[in-house]
Amino acid sequence: MKLDLLVVAPHPDDAELGAGGTLALVARAGRAAGVLDLTRGEAGSKGSPDLRAAEAARAAEVLGLAWRGNLGLPDGGLRDDEGYARRLAAELRRLRPRVVLGPYPEDRHPDHTGAAALLRRALHLAGLARAAVEGEPHKPERFLWYPGNEPTTPNLLVDVSATVEVWEAAVRAFASQFEGEAASETVGPAGLQARRALRRYWGNLAGVAYAEPFVAPRPWLVREL
């Protein structure tokens, strides 16, 4: 398999919350978009692992994903671990994504910061010819962070005006997290409204209806404007 875009997420629903509109946009363009959830969300306050897996499958259908998988790492225990990194690197080599999106490294949730560090190590290992990782070496063309639970200053915006309704439907597929009593400021109906408002804010600054913000660790080079 060779993906055009892979979003790596600490828990089921993080990919949708951070980059769902972009995933839908890529899929709508006929390209292969995928999500790799690192955990099953078994430590979450709402929902069970089986329920969240079913919700993730439904969200994948809504977005039009070509692939979705789960690495099965421990929820609440994501960290920069050599063994975890080799497993993740093997998946990167198997999926061979052109572009990878990962959670922004500054976040109030330890799993998000741990996932960011783990992904950086795995990306490095995936590209090393002599690393003890299954599969042929692979280096994605681009890598970006997507925002989580802390304010970020993006340096790249993607116009998702055409897919914002698909984005919301995909997030709502996780009914255990976004219906009923809120478990936190980000889990519940208000959290969904806030994420849509964030897209409206960045879209307004860019002169479009809705935009998803990302952070490029390195400057982007263009040959002409």
Beta strands, then each sheet from edge to edge (+ up, - down):
strand 1: 5-9
strand 2: 33-39
strand 3: 67-73
strand 4: 99-103
strand 5: 142-146
strand 6: 156-159
strand 7: 211-214
sheet 1: 3+ 2+ 1+ 4+ 5+
sheet 2: 6+ 7-
end
